[in-house]
């Protein structure tokens, strides 16, 4: 509870500072946030003018960079976000250092961030510190005033920015049809009760990667965000669900949406206690799916099968009565065998789906991605592609119709199928419908011929 109090006090301080500044200036006000900080970013930016953050994700962790873009785009909906800090080459401090980016990755970061809704891409540092805790941190210029190892990549980013600027200014990001709930309050709950060393950021990033790998355009949205325009909602790793959120999400399902909850969702009260009426409290009562047991599953003992895939099951888990819903995943071995770990039930025009455990390993990743694809098809998600993992498609829309900005992030190149003919806005060449190759760290900008 102290963590939540601290989050509220930090946000209140930001409110006070902004109020004072506005007495003397009409300049827009923001703050460099981060999912690493122990703050409630949704609450902190509530009374600021636009959202911004710092990120130092390495190329090996490019999904974390993309996660930030998909989240911060939605903290102040309808307003571009800024990246206030990222390294031109590597992050470092007195304690440790990362390795320099591969040539081309910084450009891929910048283009993907602009494509996904950013308006600013700023470096830390401009000039290397001559003293202090970050004297070894990457910079644009060295302490002695010479270009650093990342300087040429900074120039490449500027060339790319100028090249894509007309497209970025004349279009805006397409709202995704699939959303994933992100909660800093949940981060505090998991920090208090980490079970077997769980870290909220790692859990969320791993689940996000499963959606990313399917090629579905996605939003990460805070708990207070409206659900208008979405067809599919994932709510994993949120131990406490407020009554307001449950009412909003169940209304979304009743109107035809598919709400997938879990794992590790709904099992705690607002005071971080265990429900005494039923295992998952109001979530269970709303869904109509009975929870039989909650307990820690052992990945070395428990397995489950869903979508024709068998995988280890882990995490603090819930197993469900097979009679109270349509069972899609069954515990095959270990405690809880024979009961459901994945089940669904019709709710109005839509569905509520309960995922009680976390499939793990390569088989688990395949199972989760199969789950995402299954419900994306059922929800008739249209904003998606068959882009290869490591490459992204950022859809944008303007007066001339739909634009795909395609960026290779992993430096290995990739490809995607163009659903119809289009024009490459950078080369002004016609691209036929079909497979389009993208080189290492390359970006392509395709305007589709059909303006609808």
Buried (B, 14 or more C-beta within 10 A) or exposed (E): EEBBEBBBEBBEEBBEBBEEEEEEEEEEBBBBBBBEBEBBBBBBBBBBBBBBBBBBBBBEEBBBBBBBBBBBBBBBEEBBBBBBBBBBBBBBEEEEEBEBBBBBBBBBBBBBBBBBBBBBBEBBBEEBEEEEEBEBBBBBBBBEEEEBBBBEBBEBBEEBBEBBEEBBEEBEBBBBBBBBBBBBBBBBBBEBBEEEEBEBEEBBBBBBBBBBBBBBBBBBBBBEBEBEEBBBBBBBBBBBBBEEBBEBBBBBBBEBBBBBBBBBBBBBBEEBEEBEEEBBBBBBBBBEBBBBEBEEBBBEEBBBBBBEBBBBBBBBBBBBBBEBBBBBBBBBBBBBBEBBBBBBBEBBEBBBBBBBBBBBEEBBBBBBBBBBBBBBEBBEBEBBBEBBBBBBBBBBBBEBBBBBBBBBBBBEBBBBEBBEBBBBBBEEEEBEEEEBEBEBBBBBBBBBBEEE
